[in-house]
Amino acid sequence: MITTLYADKNGEIFDAPGCHAVGRQGQDYLALRPQDMIPLPEGAELMFLPGRNALQMKGDTPQMLKGRLAVAVMLPVGYTRTLLPAYERQGNAPLLPLYGYTAAALYNDEIYVAAIKTADNAKWHPYRYNTPDLKKRVARVKRDLPDNRLVEHLANCSLTWHCCTAQNLFYRRWEAGIPVSPACNANCLGCISLQPAECCPAPQSRITFAPTAAEVAAIGVYHLTQAPEPIISFGQGCEGEPSLAAETIAASIKKIRESTVRGQININTNAGFTQGIKTIVDAGLNSMRVSIISAVPATYQAYYQAKYSLEDVKHSIAYAKRHGVYVSLNMLLFPGLNDRTEEQAAWLEFLSEAGVDMIQLRNLNFDPDAFLAAMPPGGQSGGVKKFLKAITGKFPAIKLGSFTEKV
């Protein structure tokens, strides 16, 4: 039996012998099966869900375990969840913080989760970050690049918010983020840098100033000339939409390339401001990762609440591809949404037109009930695994993964 996990009022986690564990796919509740689960990955975090009772499956009916709080797992990067945690929400249940809640259970005396591994996370494993020498490394870069407001901002992101791409600047390695834009042209439900006061708190603060091209270029040259497998990325969790600062980014790219041809220049973007994307591409962009949750316009708009359309995103991708940019989709995955019948059909059509090189899978961080309430109703869900199999079956050349890669 795959056994239900639960937590007591103090947050201590137990198993419930004799109670078959339940997972959730959108609004559907499913008895967990061995083929749905993998052993708890290293770096995953167990958590309890306040105001939500654990469930067991009795026959085909989920049954509440009164007084026992539901349990979920937050997966490390490189793992994609396939089922949500199942629970019965109490009337006074608070809105959950912005995490990617994943079903978990006890199986063969070990904790298992409903997930698949989609990438090797060796570079992004938690043990490589927040090391005891990080403060010294931050101080060194501050000395090397004095009076640079971006360095000060990224130091705070590293030491306060524990952002991995910010920390990579100070570790002098791999992908380092460079935020540029305080403004945005969307109002995403799951924005991680700006949320309305009555909503769930954002896990980090947004940049409050617009850096100059000189400040950006100084960091870009510093990182690209020294780091192994160097990438600099515009479009971080601590900013809005980077293409709104297209002139600054384009000028900084030109300054960087006057000093070095080494390394890769990437942008993480919603790609809704096509003219800005064109300006950045023309300046010498190497790769672009486009955030997207749906290829159905109504679903897309329900999440992004944007000042642009999905057609604008398509135009931006097409322009980038015509000019030799490596394009990835940052696909936000939610079991019971992307795998709906009509969503899958729209995705297959979108991918056929877009000709993207890669899909980076991301677990959508949001309270499951609040998210579904904000989305348009839809058809039957076939499951995340079947959804991904349909994509790879029709588009074998599109790479599935979780990280921006050197191109």
VENDA-V92009 format. One record per residue. N is the residue number from 1. RES is the residue in three letters. PHI is phi in degrees with one decimal (* if undefined). PSI is psi in degrees with one decimal (999 if undefined). OMEGA is omega in whole degrees, 0 to 359 (NA if undefined). Layout:
N | RES | PHI | PSI | OMEGA
N | RES | PHI | PSI | OMEGA
This chain:
1 | MET | * | 141.4 | 170
2 | ILE | -90.6 | 114.6 | 195
3 | THR | -98.1 | 139.5 | 178
4 | THR | -62.3 | 138.2 | 168
5 | LEU | -101.3 | 147.2 | 177
6 | TYR | -147.7 | 166.6 | 178
7 | ALA | -123.9 | 149.0 | 174
8 | ASP | -87.5 | -176.5 | 184
9 | LYS | -66.2 | -16.7 | 178
10 | ASN | -92.0 | -1.6 | 180
11 | GLY | 87.8 | 4.7 | 178
12 | GLU | -77.9 | 136.4 | 189
13 | ILE | -102.4 | 135.7 | 181
14 | PHE | -132.9 | 169.4 | 168
15 | ASP | -105.0 | 159.7 | 182
16 | ALA | -116.5 | 87.2 | 184
17 | PRO | -52.9 | 136.0 | 179
18 | GLY | 86.9 | -5.0 | 181
19 | CYS | -106.2 | 116.4 | 183
20 | HIS | -77.4 | 129.7 | 185
21 | ALA | -71.1 | 153.0 | 185
22 | VAL | -123.5 | 141.5 | 171
23 | GLY | -118.4 | 173.7 | 185
24 | ARG | -136.9 | 138.2 | 178
25 | GLN | -128.4 | 96.2 | 189
26 | GLY | 66.8 | -121.9 | 178
27 | GLN | -96.7 | 2.9 | 183
28 | ASP | -95.2 | 138.4 | 180
29 | TYR | -107.5 | 132.9 | 186
30 | LEU | -130.7 | 138.5 | 171
31 | ALA | -67.4 | 128.4 | 181
32 | LEU | -68.8 | 141.4 | 180
33 | ARG | -121.0 | 157.1 | 180
34 | PRO | -54.9 | -38.1 | 182
35 | GLN | -70.6 | -10.8 | 177
36 | ASP | -84.5 | -12.0 | 196
37 | MET | -121.2 | 153.9 | 170
38 | ILE | -132.9 | 157.1 | 178
39 | PRO | -58.6 | 148.2 | 180
40 | LEU | -53.5 | 118.7 | 182
41 | PRO | -69.2 | 151.9 | 174
42 | GLU | -63.4 | 134.1 | 181
43 | GLY | 94.5 | -8.3 | 176
44 | ALA | -73.2 | 155.1 | 182
45 | GLU | -125.8 | 126.2 | 174
46 | LEU | -79.6 | 144.6 | 177
47 | MET | -149.4 | 155.1 | 174
48 | PHE | -101.9 | 158.3 | 185
49 | LEU | -110.0 | 104.5 | 184
50 | PRO | -63.2 | 140.5 | 178
51 | GLY | 72.0 | 19.3 | 183
52 | ARG | -136.9 | 118.9 | 183
53 | ASN | -82.1 | 141.4 | 176
54 | ALA | -66.6 | 159.1 | 180
55 | LEU | -125.0 | 155.6 | 166
56 | GLN | -127.6 | 157.7 | 179
57 | MET | -99.1 | 120.1 | 175
58 | LYS | -110.8 | 104.9 | 188
59 | GLY | 66.3 | -119.6 | 177
60 | ASP | -107.0 | 13.3 | 187
61 | THR | -118.7 | 125.4 | 174
62 | PRO | -71.6 | 139.4 | 184
63 | GLN | -129.1 | 134.1 | 184
64 | MET | -73.0 | 141.5 | 171
65 | LEU | -100.9 | 94.3 | 188
66 | LYS | -62.0 | 135.4 | 178
67 | GLY | 80.2 | 3.6 | 179
68 | ARG | -118.9 | 119.0 | 185
69 | LEU | -78.4 | 143.8 | 179
70 | ALA | -67.6 | 154.1 | 181
71 | VAL | -122.4 | 145.5 | 177
72 | ALA | -139.9 | 172.1 | 178
73 | VAL | -125.5 | 141.5 | 168
74 | MET | -101.2 | 119.9 | 186
75 | LEU | -81.6 | 150.3 | 170
76 | PRO | -72.9 | 161.3 | 178
77 | VAL | -61.4 | 147.4 | 183
78 | GLY | 99.3 | -5.6 | 178
79 | TYR | -122.2 | 136.5 | 182
80 | THR | -113.7 | 126.4 | 181
81 | ARG | -76.0 | 149.5 | 180
82 | THR | -115.5 | -19.3 | 177
83 | LEU | -141.8 | 147.1 | 176
84 | LEU | -84.6 | 160.4 | 172
85 | PRO | -68.9 | 144.5 | 179
86 | ALA | -100.7 | 140.4 | 181
87 | TYR | -162.9 | 166.9 | 170
88 | GLU | -110.6 | 121.1 | 185
89 | ARG | -78.8 | 127.7 | 175
90 | GLN | -76.7 | 159.0 | 184
91 | GLY | -61.9 | -30.0 | 182
92 | ASN | -102.0 | 19.2 | 184
93 | ALA | -64.8 | 131.8 | 179
94 | PRO | -76.9 | 159.8 | 172
95 | LEU | -65.4 | 134.6 | 182
96 | LEU | -78.2 | 147.1 | 176
97 | PRO | -64.2 | 171.3 | 186
98 | LEU | -80.2 | 82.2 | 174
99 | TYR | -129.5 | 163.4 | 179
100 | GLY | -95.6 | 90.7 | 188
101 | TYR | -74.9 | 127.7 | 187
102 | THR | -125.8 | 140.9 | 179
103 | ALA | -64.4 | 140.2 | 179
104 | ALA | -140.1 | 154.8 | 181
105 | ALA | -160.1 | 173.4 | 175
106 | LEU | -100.9 | 130.4 | 180
107 | TYR | -145.8 | 129.1 | 183
108 | ASN | 52.1 | 40.9 | 178
109 | ASP | 63.9 | 20.1 | 175
110 | GLU | -131.3 | 156.1 | 176
111 | ILE | -81.7 | 129.9 | 178
112 | TYR | -119.8 | 157.1 | 179
113 | VAL | -131.5 | 155.1 | 178
114 | ALA | -87.5 | 91.4 | 186
115 | ALA | -159.7 | 167.2 | 171
116 | ILE | -131.0 | 150.7 | 176
117 | LYS | -86.1 | 127.8 | 184
118 | THR | -117.7 | -5.7 | 178
119 | ALA | -164.2 | 154.3 | 172
120 | ASP | -77.6 | 120.4 | 184
121 | ASN | -100.6 | 27.8 | 185
122 | ALA | -56.0 | -42.6 | 181
123 | LYS | -71.4 | -22.7 | 187
124 | TRP | -111.0 | 15.2 | 180
125 | HIS | -68.3 | 140.8 | 184
126 | PRO | -53.6 | -30.4 | 185
127 | TYR | -68.9 | -15.8 | 179
128 | ARG | -83.7 | -5.2 | 186
129 | TYR | -123.3 | 164.2 | 179
130 | ASN | 55.1 | 39.6 | 181
131 | THR | -76.8 | 161.2 | 183
132 | PRO | -58.9 | -24.8 | 183
133 | ASP | -93.0 | 8.6 | 185
134 | LEU | -61.7 | -42.2 | 181
135 | LYS | -60.4 | -39.6 | 178
136 | LYS | -65.4 | -38.8 | 179
137 | ARG | -65.7 | -40.3 | 177
138 | VAL | -61.6 | -44.1 | 180
139 | ALA | -62.4 | -36.6 | 180
140 | ARG | -64.6 | -45.6 | 181
141 | VAL | -67.6 | -35.3 | 175
142 | LYS | -61.0 | -36.8 | 177
143 | ARG | -70.0 | -38.6 | 182
144 | ASP | -69.9 | -34.1 | 183
145 | LEU | -124.8 | 69.8 | 184
146 | PRO | -69.5 | 152.3 | 175
147 | ASP | 59.1 | 32.1 | 176
148 | ASN | -108.7 | 113.0 | 184
149 | ARG | -61.6 | -31.7 | 179
150 | LEU | -66.6 | -37.1 | 177
151 | VAL | -62.5 | -42.4 | 178
152 | GLU | -62.8 | -43.0 | 180
153 | HIS | -62.9 | -46.1 | 181
154 | LEU | -68.6 | -29.6 | 174
155 | ALA | -62.8 | -42.5 | 178
156 | ASN | -66.5 | -41.0 | 177
157 | CYS | -58.9 | -38.0 | 183
158 | SER | -72.6 | -46.6 | 189
159 | LEU | -88.0 | -28.0 | 182
160 | THR | -97.7 | -48.2 | 185
161 | TRP | -98.4 | -7.6 | 176
162 | HIS | 58.9 | 38.7 | 179
163 | CYS | -72.9 | 126.5 | 184
164 | CYS | -70.3 | -41.9 | 181
165 | THR | -68.7 | -30.4 | 174
166 | ALA | -67.4 | -43.3 | 181
167 | GLN | -63.7 | -31.4 | 181
168 | ASN | -61.8 | -27.3 | 174
169 | LEU | -60.1 | -43.3 | 184
170 | PHE | -80.8 | -25.1 | 172
171 | TYR | -81.5 | -9.2 | 181
172 | ARG | 57.4 | 57.3 | 183
173 | ARG | -156.4 | 151.9 | 165
174 | TRP | 52.1 | -135.1 | 186
175 | GLU | -89.9 | 123.9 | 177
176 | ALA | -119.1 | 134.2 | 182
177 | GLY | -87.6 | 142.8 | 176
178 | ILE | -129.9 | 99.5 | 179
179 | PRO | -73.6 | 144.3 | 184
180 | VAL | -133.9 | -23.3 | 193
181 | SER | -122.1 | 116.4 | 173
182 | PRO | -75.1 | -17.8 | 186
183 | ALA | -99.1 | 160.6 | 178
184 | CYS | -143.8 | 157.6 | 178
185 | ASN | -111.2 | 15.2 | 176
186 | ALA | -138.6 | 166.1 | 179
187 | ASN | -133.1 | 64.5 | 189
188 | CYS | -59.6 | 140.9 | 176
189 | LEU | -58.0 | -39.3 | 185
190 | GLY | -103.6 | 30.2 | 180
191 | CYS | -59.2 | 129.9 | 184
192 | ILE | -94.1 | 0.0 | 179
193 | SER | -120.5 | -8.9 | 182
194 | LEU | -155.1 | 117.9 | 177
195 | GLN | -134.3 | 146.5 | 176
196 | PRO | -61.8 | 152.9 | 187
197 | ALA | -58.5 | -32.1 | 184
198 | GLU | -82.2 | -7.2 | 181
199 | CYS | -94.0 | -174.9 | 177
200 | CYS | -64.2 | 140.9 | 182
201 | PRO | -67.0 | 142.3 | 176
202 | ALA | -71.6 | 145.4 | 182
203 | PRO | -80.2 | -1.2 | 176
204 | GLN | -159.2 | 163.9 | 183
205 | SER | -95.2 | 152.7 | 181
206 | ARG | -87.9 | 146.9 | 176
207 | ILE | -57.0 | 139.7 | 186
208 | THR | -107.2 | 2.4 | 181
209 | PHE | -136.6 | 161.9 | 176
210 | ALA | -101.6 | 108.1 | 182
211 | PRO | -66.6 | 157.0 | 177
212 | THR | -83.7 | 162.5 | 177
213 | ALA | -61.3 | -33.1 | 179
214 | ALA | -67.1 | -41.0 | 178
215 | GLU | -64.0 | -43.2 | 179
216 | VAL | -64.5 | -47.6 | 183
217 | ALA | -63.9 | -36.2 | 180
218 | ALA | -60.2 | -43.7 | 178
219 | ILE | -69.0 | -42.3 | 180
220 | GLY | -58.9 | -47.5 | 179
221 | VAL | -64.9 | -42.8 | 180
222 | TYR | -56.5 | -45.3 | 184
223 | HIS | -78.0 | -46.7 | 186
224 | LEU | -66.9 | -27.3 | 182
225 | THR | -85.5 | -13.1 | 186
226 | GLN | -118.5 | -34.0 | 190
227 | ALA | -78.1 | 148.9 | 169
228 | PRO | -74.2 | 142.7 | 181
229 | GLU | 45.0 | 56.8 | 191
230 | PRO | -79.0 | 136.7 | 173
231 | ILE | -136.3 | 136.3 | 166
232 | ILE | -112.4 | 139.1 | 185
233 | SER | -126.3 | 126.0 | 169
234 | PHE | -89.1 | 147.5 | 180
235 | GLY | 96.9 | 74.1 | 184
236 | GLN | -108.4 | 170.8 | 179
237 | GLY | -65.4 | -18.6 | 182
238 | CYS | -96.3 | 21.5 | 179
239 | GLU | -143.9 | 178.2 | 176
240 | GLY | -89.1 | -132.8 | 181
241 | GLU | -93.3 | 117.1 | 186
242 | PRO | -65.2 | -29.6 | 183
243 | SER | -66.5 | -15.8 | 175
244 | LEU | -69.7 | -16.1 | 174
245 | ALA | -107.0 | 38.9 | 187
246 | ALA | -58.9 | -41.9 | 183
247 | GLU | -63.7 | -40.5 | 178
248 | THR | -65.2 | -45.4 | 181
249 | ILE | -63.8 | -45.6 | 181
250 | ALA | -61.1 | -43.6 | 179
251 | ALA | -64.6 | -38.0 | 180
252 | SER | -69.7 | -37.6 | 177
253 | ILE | -61.1 | -43.6 | 180
254 | LYS | -63.3 | -40.6 | 178
255 | LYS | -64.5 | -42.6 | 180
256 | ILE | -61.4 | -46.9 | 184
257 | ARG | -72.0 | -15.8 | 171
258 | GLU | -70.8 | -23.9 | 182
259 | SER | -100.0 | -33.5 | 183
260 | THR | -156.0 | 144.8 | 173
261 | VAL | -101.5 | 3.0 | 185
262 | ARG | -76.7 | 145.3 | 171
263 | GLY | 83.6 | 179.9 | 189
264 | GLN | -120.2 | 137.9 | 177
265 | ILE | -111.3 | 121.3 | 188
266 | ASN | -123.5 | 153.3 | 171
267 | ILE | -130.5 | 134.7 | 171
268 | ASN | -101.7 | 121.4 | 194
269 | THR | -150.5 | 157.9 | 169
270 | ASN | -85.2 | -10.2 | 175
271 | ALA | 62.3 | 20.5 | 181
272 | GLY | -81.3 | -23.6 | 180
273 | PHE | -98.0 | 87.3 | 189
274 | THR | -62.9 | -39.5 | 180
275 | GLN | -63.2 | -39.5 | 176
276 | GLY | -63.2 | -42.0 | 178
277 | ILE | -62.3 | -42.8 | 179
278 | LYS | -59.1 | -43.9 | 180
279 | THR | -61.2 | -42.1 | 181
280 | ILE | -71.0 | -42.0 | 178
281 | VAL | -60.4 | -44.8 | 182
282 | ASP | -64.5 | -24.4 | 181
283 | ALA | -77.7 | -15.1 | 178
284 | GLY | 122.8 | 28.0 | 178
285 | LEU | -63.9 | 141.3 | 179
286 | ASN | -97.3 | -40.1 | 184
287 | SER | -145.9 | 154.2 | 182
288 | MET | -140.3 | 130.7 | 177
289 | ARG | -115.1 | 122.1 | 187
290 | VAL | -105.8 | 120.1 | 177
291 | SER | -71.7 | 129.7 | 182
292 | ILE | -157.2 | 139.3 | 180
293 | ILE | -112.8 | -23.3 | 184
294 | SER | -156.5 | 151.7 | 173
295 | ALA | -100.1 | 6.1 | 174
296 | VAL | -96.0 | 118.6 | 186
297 | PRO | -52.5 | -41.9 | 182
298 | ALA | -66.2 | -40.6 | 178
299 | THR | -68.6 | -42.9 | 179
300 | TYR | -56.8 | -48.9 | 183
301 | GLN | -67.5 | -33.5 | 179
302 | ALA | -62.5 | -32.4 | 179
303 | TYR | -87.0 | -50.0 | 187
304 | TYR | -81.2 | -26.1 | 181
305 | GLN | 45.8 | 54.2 | 195
306 | ALA | -95.1 | 162.2 | 175
307 | LYS | -92.7 | 10.3 | 180
308 | TYR | -133.7 | -179.6 | 182
309 | SER | -117.9 | 167.2 | 176
310 | LEU | -64.0 | -29.3 | 176
311 | GLU | -63.2 | -36.5 | 177
312 | ASP | -62.3 | -39.5 | 178
313 | VAL | -61.5 | -43.7 | 179
314 | LYS | -61.2 | -42.0 | 180
315 | HIS | -63.5 | -39.4 | 180
316 | SER | -64.7 | -43.7 | 179
317 | ILE | -62.9 | -44.4 | 181
318 | ALA | -61.0 | -42.1 | 180
319 | TYR | -64.5 | -45.2 | 180
320 | ALA | -61.3 | -43.7 | 180
321 | LYS | -64.2 | -40.5 | 180
322 | ARG | -63.5 | -24.0 | 183
323 | HIS | -105.7 | 23.0 | 170
324 | GLY | 78.6 | 15.7 | 179
325 | VAL | -83.4 | 137.3 | 176
326 | TYR | -78.4 | 119.5 | 187
327 | VAL | -112.6 | 126.0 | 174
328 | SER | -114.2 | 151.7 | 168
329 | LEU | -99.7 | 133.8 | 171
330 | ASN | -94.5 | 84.7 | 188
331 | MET | -80.8 | 115.8 | 178
332 | LEU | -81.2 | 117.1 | 187
333 | LEU | -103.9 | 134.7 | 176
334 | PHE | -139.5 | 113.6 | 180
335 | PRO | -57.2 | 123.2 | 183
336 | GLY | 101.0 | 0.9 | 173
337 | LEU | -120.1 | -69.2 | 184
338 | ASN | -57.4 | -29.6 | 185
339 | ASP | -91.7 | 8.0 | 173
340 | ARG | -63.7 | 152.8 | 184
341 | THR | -55.2 | -48.8 | 183
342 | GLU | -72.9 | -31.0 | 178
343 | GLU | -67.5 | -44.7 | 180
344 | GLN | -61.6 | -43.1 | 179
345 | ALA | -61.2 | -41.5 | 179
346 | ALA | -67.1 | -37.8 | 178
347 | TRP | -62.2 | -45.3 | 182
348 | LEU | -63.0 | -37.5 | 177
349 | GLU | -68.3 | -43.0 | 180
350 | PHE | -60.7 | -46.4 | 182
351 | LEU | -66.6 | -33.4 | 178
352 | SER | -64.0 | -36.7 | 181
353 | GLU | -80.7 | -39.5 | 192
354 | ALA | -76.7 | -35.4 | 180
355 | GLY | 63.7 | 38.7 | 181
356 | VAL | -71.9 | 160.5 | 183
357 | ASP | -90.2 | -28.5 | 188
358 | MET | -153.2 | 152.4 | 170
359 | ILE | -120.3 | 119.2 | 174
360 | GLN | -97.2 | 121.1 | 185
361 | LEU | -88.5 | 131.6 | 179
362 | ARG | -129.9 | 130.6 | 174
363 | ASN | -72.8 | 123.3 | 180
364 | LEU | -69.1 | 125.7 | 181
365 | ASN | -91.9 | 102.5 | 180
366 | PHE | -169.1 | 154.0 | 173
367 | ASP | -59.6 | 121.1 | 185
368 | PRO | -56.9 | -44.2 | 182
369 | ASP | -67.6 | -44.5 | 180
370 | ALA | -63.8 | -37.6 | 180
371 | PHE | -65.2 | -50.0 | 182
372 | LEU | -63.9 | -33.8 | 178
373 | ALA | -64.8 | -27.4 | 181
374 | ALA | -87.9 | -13.0 | 183
375 | MET | -93.2 | 150.9 | 174
376 | PRO | -62.6 | 148.2 | 176
377 | PRO | -64.5 | 154.1 | 183
378 | GLY | -145.7 | -173.2 | 183
379 | GLY | -86.5 | -160.8 | 185
380 | GLN | -71.7 | 144.8 | 178
381 | SER | -98.6 | 134.3 | 182
382 | GLY | -97.3 | -8.3 | 181
383 | GLY | 105.2 | 146.5 | 182
384 | VAL | -63.3 | -42.9 | 182
385 | LYS | -61.1 | -44.4 | 179
386 | LYS | -66.3 | -36.8 | 178
387 | PHE | -62.0 | -48.0 | 179
388 | LEU | -66.8 | -36.0 | 178
389 | LYS | -64.4 | -36.7 | 178
390 | ALA | -64.2 | -38.0 | 179
391 | ILE | -67.8 | -50.2 | 182
392 | THR | -67.7 | -29.5 | 178
393 | GLY | -67.4 | -38.3 | 182
394 | LYS | -88.2 | -28.6 | 183
395 | PHE | -128.7 | 70.3 | 184
396 | PRO | -62.7 | -21.0 | 181
397 | ALA | -79.3 | -17.0 | 179
398 | ILE | -79.4 | 124.2 | 181
399 | LYS | -83.5 | 135.0 | 173
400 | LEU | -99.6 | 136.3 | 180
401 | GLY | -165.0 | -156.7 | 182
402 | SER | -138.3 | -8.9 | 188
403 | PHE | -132.7 | 152.8 | 170
404 | THR | -67.3 | 128.1 | 185
405 | GLU | -112.3 | 157.6 | 177
406 | LYS | -68.1 | 130.5 | 183
407 | VAL | -121.9 | 999 | NA
